[in-house]
Amino acid sequence: MEEIYKKRILWIDVARGIAILLVVLGHCIGDLNDPGNRFILAFHMPLFFFISGMCISEKVIPLKEYLMKKIRTLLMPQFVLGTMNFILNRGG
């Protein structure tokens, strides 16, 4: 199983590094109306998540198990917290 982790693809690592730098840069530029910042903010997080998702392997974890884990750890807390927020803010 360790062999799976040893094989790295250089261009994916470089792309992830660039995406991370764009995330930091997007958060550091103060003015949201700046055209450069608007350009970065339009794609920096989706790019980072897309590239990171390319690194998942079904050999490490089966797809069904991976999706169920994501539902439990991401969607359920989001649903519970969103519902609590809705109730506490009286619907908006």
Buried (B, 14 or more C-beta within 10 A) or exposed (E): EEEEEEEEEEEEEEBBEBBBEBBEBBEEBEEEEEEEBEEBBEEBBEBBEEBBEEEEEEEEEEEEEBEEEEEEEEEEEEEEEEEEEEEEEEEE
